[in-house]
Amino acid sequence: MNDGKQHDDTARAGPPAPDEHQPPAGTTPDSEQRPLGALAVTGFLTVTIFVFWFGMYALNLLRS
């Protein structure tokens, strides 16, 4: 496979190739989107914790 030719990949001519995932120069990226799934899970867990917390508090008040 090696036919004796040496390859120098470090010396490239010209500017580096543009990355396909970056927007072109002079444009602004789209506004960031809210992570709606994470917000929904956090809200659900917060409500669940508060319901159990205050439910146990109310049961303890009723017992005494």
N, C-alpha and C positions, 0 to 999 in steps of 0.2 A: 504494500500500500504506500509506503514511503519511498518515492522514487528519487530521493536525494535533493529535492528542491526545498528550500527554506522559505517559510512564510512569516512575514512580519505583520501581525494584525494590530500592532500598537500604533503604527504610523499611518493614519488615514488622511486623505486629502479632503478638504471641505468641512463644512459644519456637520455636527452630528445629526443623525436622522431624527425628525420630530417624533415624539411619542404619540401613539394613536389615541391615548386616553386623556390627553391634555387638550384644553380648548385652544384654538388658534390665537395668535397674538392679537391684542386689540379688542378682544371680547371678554365679557364678564361671565363667570360661571353662573349657572342657575342657582336660585336661592335654595338653601338647604331645606329638605323636607323633614317634618317632624316624625320621629319614630312612633307611629300611632300604636303599634302592637305593644311596645314596651310601656307606653303611657297607660294603655288599657290594663295590662297585667299589674302595674304598680297601683293603679286606682282600685282595682278589684281586691288586691291584697290589703290595701289600706282600709277599705270599707270592712272587709272581713275581720281584720284585727280589731277595729273599733267596735264592731258589733259584739264580738266575743268579750272584749275588755269591759265594755259597759254592761253587757249582759251578766257577767260574773259579779260586777260591782252591785248591780240591782239585786241579784240573788243573795248576795251577802247582806245587803241591807234588809231584805225581807226575812232572812233567817234570824237576825238579831233584834 
